[in-house]
Amino acid sequence: MKIINVTPHTIVINGNSFAPCGKVARVDQNNILINTIDGIDIFKTTYGNTVDLPDQSDDTIYIVSALVRSACPDRKDIFSPADFIRDSAGNITGCKGLISN
């Protein structure tokens, strides 16, 4: 099974590193102005189609963001990081596994 990281970050899972593949799967987003409070614009975000997400392949899984995974509930080949591991400063240094749809 091939594992392709379609995020902009190196993903470390139990000590195994997966470098970004060069493309970043994203979800189109549109911010719509809904109000202004004390001079501060308030927006509502709507989400659209995924961008740069490779087509499904039987022998490949793709690591994507949780937002991309959530936008594609029927895709069984996309996963996002689960159970983050943090250093003493709170920075993410890896994860314990992946979440599937």
Buried (B, 14 or more C-beta within 10 A) or exposed (E): EEBBBBBEBEBBBEEEEBEBBEBBBBBEEEEEEEEEEEEEEEEEEEEEEBEEBBEBEEEEBBBBBEBBBBBBEEBEBBBBBEEEBEEEEEEEEBBEEBBEE
